[in-house]
Amino acid sequence: MNFMKSARLLLFSLTLIASAGSATAMTHEYVVSFDGDMRRMQVMASFGEPVDNIAARSREAGDYLDNVRDCTTANSDRIRIRNRRMLLPKNGIDCLSYSVDLRRAARNERRNASLAKSNFIVSPADWLWRPTISDDDDIIVRFELPDNVDVSVPWIAVAGEMNTFRVVDSPETSTAFAAFGQFQYREIDISGASLRVTIMQAKEKFRFDPLFEWVHDTAVAVNLVYGRFPNPNTSVLVLPMGARWSSDDAVTFGRVVRDGGETVELFVNPKRPIDEFYDSWTATHEFSHLMLPYVKEEHRWISEGFASYYQNVLMARDGRYTEERAWLKLSQGFERGRQSRPEMSLNEAASEGWRGATMKIYWSGAAIALMADTELRQRSNGDESLDSVLERLQACCLPSDHSWSGTEFFTKLDTLVEEPVFMPLYRRYANTTGFPDVQPLLDDLGVDFVGNQVQLRKTAELADVRIAIMQTP
């Protein structure tokens, strides 16, 4: 399809896809096309109303950019770039066209060295020049792809539209990847969600089916918190890593990226046996992040801590861990956290950029999650728990389009229970040096950490609570 025809179709389809829910909402629509060998990308953007502010998120985006024009003016003057921003007329423009050296951008993404030649990843931050959008605005991106080429992006698929996606307002916590080429893709239905799962091809062949099953089973485990997946529109990108990036671990790294949508990215060593994938906690940890909104860096001990708590709870609930192993993992984590930067408070450790304080950040938040969970269960005779509070949070507030402070998040959780639990814990521990004093609680739960093992006392005061935490609600 030629470029001008794409533009006419873009303008026509704008009114079909735009939301009718708000008179002030705008839809900006992009048509993205490629040459036959996927070396260059051509972008045409039509805006819901004239815009005077367009930028890219990557500092390198301008290096890949070429032939930027206002496509509605007769003289089609080129638009100049300064830093990551386009210098536009004060009265704005309605339509923008530009081209991108896609292969050059791909060469600068080092992880492509591990992938087969038939596919590559490039962050949209390197090629999507876009206006700022508000809560009600949409950016619709439609890809026109050569034969035998697919695309996987971190955005929400538009129903009934081929290769068309909606970019929503989000915290933009990092830059996600867009995947192009020949890869394995499936939509996996679980309770509360349809996961869009992409597994990239590596230079060496491996079996895809076991990895799809592992992603499915790990995502289903998150449903053991309140019966459904936190976000109905989550994408999962599985990236096989070569020797340079890999390790002896089956899952070498993972992250959640909230960048126009929510994506779980998992970096794996496909040479490892599949049972090692099931024994790895990394994917469960990352999926658990989706039960919370994005919490700002200075309070990251909350989000990392809650995910660390639930990675062990969920692996016990779905049978991958015994109850003893789950409590052993938690107890060992608490001990590592206690030894990590004892002169710092939780907020100081998170604010100072993780140096030497990683274990404090992860496990102090997990200790507070355990404290809150236990108090909720104890005072309600099991009618309330951290599970039920997060279920109410999901119903009211997720996925969230902004970054939350720790106090905003804990204050919100306290509105979802009869009596405050979370802010009292925050005031007690967030700015106090050392590690949350979780040992008396472990004693009451009957968790005795002896050497490299734990012993669970059946006669402990809170033994019933301890058992309930590791059981499916």
Number of C-alpha atoms within 10 A of each C-alpha: 7 7 15 10 9 17 21 10 12 21 18 11 12 19 12 9 16 19 15 11 8 10 8 8 16 20 21 26 26 28 21 21 22 18 12 11 9 16 14 17 17 20 24 24 26 25 20 20 13 13 20 15 17 17 20 20 19 18 12 16 23 20 13 16 19 15 13 20 19 22 20 13 11 7 9 13 12 14 17 12 14 9 13 16 19 19 16 16 12 10 9 15 19 18 23 21 24 21 20 24 19 20 18 14 20 18 14 12 14 10 19 20 18 21 19 18 13 15 18 25 26 24 20 21 21 24 25 20 24 21 16 12 17 13 11 15 20 22 26 25 24 21 17 20 18 14 8 8 16 18 20 23 28 30 25 20 21 15 10 7 10 11 17 20 22 22 20 22 21 21 21 18 17 13 18 27 21 17 23 19 22 18 19 15 18 12 14 15 13 16 13 15 17 17 22 21 23 22 21 25 25 22 14 12 10 13 11 14 9 14 18 20 13 16 21 16 15 21 23 22 24 26 18 19 25 18 16 19 27 27 18 18 19 21 24 23 24 21 26 28 26 20 9 9 16 19 15 10 15 23 26 17 18 20 18 22 23 27 23 24 25 26 27 22 24 22 21 23 22 23 17 14 11 15 11 12 22 20 13 17 19 22 24 26 26 24 28 27 22 24 23 21 22 26 22 19 20 17 23 23 30 32 27 22 25 26 27 29 26 26 26 24 26 28 26 22 23 18 12 16 18 15 20 16 16 22 25 22 20 22 24 18 20 25 18 16 25 19 14 21 21 15 13 18 21 30 21 20 28 23 16 13 12 15 10 12 20 18 21 31 28 26 31 34 29 27 27 24 23 22 20 19 21 22 19 24 20 16 12 11 11 16 10 18 24 22 20 18 19 19 20 15 21 21 11 11 12 18 22 18 20 17 17 18 18 23 16 12 21 19 17 16 19 16 14 16 17 10 10 17 19 23 19 14 16 18 11 11 20 26 14 16 16 20 26 24 15 16 16 10 16 20 17 17 22 22 24 18 18 10 7 9 14 19 13 20 15 14 11 16 13 20 17 16 21 22 13 16 22 23 17 16 14
